[in-house]
């Protein structure tokens, strides 16, 4: 099938296909065995400074007044630093958009108005302009913004969201959109980005994967390793060594999440968020 930039039908078909594949992946991850190793966290900015690697770090709020935490499991720091060093060598700067998220950070992120509104808008577009079922919206949100601790590799401290910039002039290495895009251009191999953007995505991904990370197929900025998602995507046997945890920054101790399959935002909360999002759209 030849897909053109103006073919809205093809765009909707692709989006629906990708979201269904994402839902199927979610089911496999939920069933995958995890034995958290209890490893603590380390600071990515501190590690970069110590290694003399030039990196950037997002300072925006993740949701509400919650600041981003640029921390990762200690054993993964060397891989991130090596990625950053390799990028420096080729004239690039790695920007860490996000690292570890607590369960509360993830809970609020799912309900973040800008993000939830974008997901709802795409769901309505996918459904031909009509509001789809709550279950459909819930499934889409679960793929794009994990609403279950076990799915959210950021809650395992084993994932990074990234952007990449040029060292000489500060321009972004363009991947079709900037972080955080929610559309049919979001999947890594979307046919709706131009060839140069796709090439940049794949070059960056090859670099990350050469240092042990895997890419999440449905977001071009997300990389992780050592967790259930990483094992499933890389076809590695279990159990995974990183699962969702509560982290105490003062002691650097972690405690595995008591209910890793429990919804962060149950269906009634999602229903209320849908109503709020519709009201925000009407108020514009």
C-alpha positions in Angstrom: 0.0 0.0 0.0 1.3 3.4 -0.9 0.9 5.8 2.0 0.7 9.5 1.3 1.1 12.4 3.8 -2.5 13.5 3.2 -4.1 10.1 3.5 -6.1 10.4 6.7 -7.6 7.0 6.3 -4.1 5.4 6.2 -3.0 7.4 9.1 -6.0 6.2 11.2 -5.4 2.6 10.1 -1.8 2.8 11.1 -2.5 4.4 14.4 -5.1 1.7 15.2 -2.8 -1.1 14.2 0.1 0.3 16.3 -2.1 0.8 19.4 -3.4 -2.8 19.0 0.1 -4.1 18.8 1.0 -2.1 21.8 -2.0 -3.5 23.7 -0.8 -7.1 22.8 2.7 -6.2 24.0 1.3 -4.9 27.3 -0.4 -8.3 27.9 3.0 -10.1 27.5 4.8 -7.8 29.8 2.1 -8.1 32.5 2.6 -11.9 32.5 6.5 -11.8 32.6 8.3 -12.8 35.8 10.2 -10.2 37.7 12.5 -10.6 40.7 13.7 -7.2 41.7 17.4 -7.3 42.7 17.1 -4.4 45.2 19.8 -2.3 43.5 19.8 1.4 44.4 19.9 4.5 42.2 22.6 6.8 41.0 22.4 10.4 39.6 22.9 10.7 35.9 24.0 14.3 36.1 26.6 13.5 38.7 27.9 10.5 36.7 28.2 12.6 33.6 30.1 15.4 35.4 32.5 12.8 36.9 33.1 11.3 33.5 33.5 14.6 31.7 30.6 13.8 29.4 28.6 16.8 28.1 24.9 16.1 28.6 21.7 18.1 29.0 18.8 17.5 31.4 15.1 18.6 31.2 14.1 21.0 34.0 10.4 21.1 33.2 7.8 19.8 35.6 6.6 16.3 34.9 3.1 17.0 36.3 1.9 19.7 38.6 4.8 20.8 40.8 6.7 17.5 40.5 10.2 17.9 39.3 11.9 15.3 37.1 14.3 12.9 38.7 17.3 12.2 36.6 18.2 9.0 38.4 18.6 5.4 37.2 19.6 2.1 38.7 23.3 2.2 39.5 24.5 -0.5 37.2 22.8 1.2 34.2 24.7 4.5 34.7 27.8 3.3 32.9 25.7 2.5 29.8 24.1 5.9 29.7 27.4 7.6 30.2 28.9 5.6 27.4 26.0 6.5 25.1 26.6 10.2 26.0 30.3 9.9 25.3 29.8 8.3 22.0 27.4 11.0 21.0 29.9 13.7 22.1 32.5 12.1 19.9 30.2 12.4 16.8 29.3 16.0 17.7 26.0 15.3 19.5 24.7 16.0 23.0 22.4 13.5 24.8 19.5 15.2 26.6 17.8 13.2 29.3 14.2 14.2 29.3 13.2 11.8 32.1 14.5 9.0 34.3 13.0 7.4 37.4 9.4 8.2 38.3 7.7 7.4 41.5 4.2 5.8 41.4 2.7 9.1 42.4 4.6 10.9 39.6 3.3 8.4 37.1 -0.2 8.6 38.5 -0.3 12.3 38.0 1.4 12.1 34.6 -1.5 9.9 33.3 -3.9 12.7 34.3 -1.7 15.6 33.1 -4.2 17.8 31.1 -1.9 18.5 28.2 -1.1 14.8 27.8 -4.5 13.3 28.5 -6.1 15.9 26.2 -3.8 14.9 23.3 -4.5 11.2 23.8 -8.3 11.8 24.0 -8.1 13.9 20.8 -6.3 11.1 18.9 -8.9 8.5 20.2 -11.7 10.7 18.9 -9.9 11.2 15.6 -9.3 7.4 15.4 -13.0 6.8 16.0 -14.1 9.1 13.1 -14.8 12.1 15.2 -17.0 10.4 17.8 -16.1 9.8 21.4 -15.1 6.1 21.8 -15.7 3.9 24.8 -14.0 4.5 28.0 -12.3 1.1 27.6 -10.8 2.1 24.3 -9.4 5.3 25.7 -8.1 3.4 28.7 -6.3 0.9 26.5 -4.7 3.7 24.4 -3.6 5.5 27.5 -2.1 2.3 29.0 0.1 1.9 25.9 1.2 5.5 25.7 1.4 6.5 29.4 1.6 3.4 31.6 -1.2 3.3 34.1 0.0 0.1 35.7 3.3 0.0 37.7 4.7 -3.1 36.0 4.3 -1.5 32.6 6.0 1.7 33.5 9.7 1.1 33.2 10.4 4.6 34.5 8.9 3.3 37.8 11.5 0.5 37.7 14.4 3.1 37.4 15.4 1.3 34.2 14.3 3.7 31.5 15.2 7.0 30.0 13.4 9.4 27.6 15.8 11.3 25.4 16.4 14.0 22.8 19.6 14.6 21.0 21.2 18.0 20.0 24.2 19.2 17.9 27.2 20.4 19.9 28.2 23.0 17.4 24.9 25.0 17.0 22.5 23.5 19.5 20.0 22.4 16.9 18.0 19.3 17.7 18.7 16.1 15.7 15.3 16.0 14.1 13.3 12.8 14.5 10.1 14.1 13.0 8.8 15.7 16.2 10.2 16.8 19.5 9.5 15.0 22.7 6.6 14.5 23.7 4.5 13.8 20.6 1.3 11.8 20.6 0.2 11.0 17.1 0.7 8.5 14.2 4.2 9.9 14.0 5.1 8.7 17.5 5.9 5.0 16.8 9.6 4.5 16.1 9.2 3.4 12.5 6.2 5.5 11.6 5.9 5.9 7.8 4.6 9.4 8.4 8.0 11.0 9.1 10.4 12.0 6.4 13.3 9.7 5.5 15.9 11.9 7.2 13.9 11.9 10.5 13.5 8.1 10.3 17.2 7.7 9.6 18.0 9.8 12.7 15.7 7.8 14.8 17.3 4.5 13.7 20.8 5.8 14.1 20.2 6.9 17.6 18.4 3.7 18.4 21.3 1.6 17.0 23.7 3.6 19.3 21.5 3.0 22.4 21.0 -0.6 21.6 24.8 -1.1 21.2 25.0 -0.2 24.9 22.3 -2.7 26.1 19.1 -0.6 25.9 16.1 -1.6 23.9 13.6 0.8 22.3 9.9 0.9 23.0 8.4 0.5 19.5 5.5 2.9 20.1 7.5 5.9 21.3 10.6 7.2 19.4 12.2 8.7 22.5 12.0 5.8 25.1 14.7 3.3 25.9 15.0 0.8 28.7 16.8 -2.4 29.9 16.7 -5.1 32.6 13.0 -4.9 33.2 10.0 -7.0 32.0 9.5 -4.8 29.0 13.1 -5.0 28.0 13.2 -8.8 28.3 10.0 -9.2 26.3 11.2 -6.9 23.5 14.7 -8.5 23.4 13.3 -12.1 23.6 15.4 -12.7 26.7 14.5 -15.3 29.3 13.3 -14.3 32.7 13.1 -13.3 35.4 13.8 -9.6 34.9 15.9 -8.0 37.6 14.2 -4.6 37.7 10.6 -4.0 38.7 8.6 -1.1 39.9 9.9 0.2 43.2 9.5 2.8 45.9 12.8 4.6 46.3 14.1 6.5 49.4 16.6 9.1 48.2 17.9 9.6 51.7 19.0 6.0 52.2 19.1 4.9 48.5 17.0 1.9 49.5 14.3 0.4 47.3 11.2 -1.4 48.2 9.4 -3.5 45.5 5.9 -2.2 44.7 3.4 -4.1 46.7 0.8 -4.4 43.9 2.6 -4.0 40.5 -0.5 -4.9 38.6 -2.9 -2.5 40.4 -4.2 0.4 38.3 -2.7 3.8 39.2 -5.9 5.5 38.0 -8.9 3.2 38.0 -11.6 3.3 35.4 -13.9 5.8 37.3 -10.9 8.2 37.5 -10.3 7.9 33.8 -14.0 8.6 33.1 -13.8 11.8 35.1 -10.6 12.8 33.3 -12.5 12.3 30.0 -15.3 14.5 31.2 -12.8 17.2 32.3 -10.9 17.0 29.0 -14.1 17.5 27.0 -15.0 20.5 29.2 -11.6 22.0 28.6 -12.0 21.6 24.9 -15.4 23.3 25.0 -14.1 26.2 27.1 -11.4 27.1 24.5 
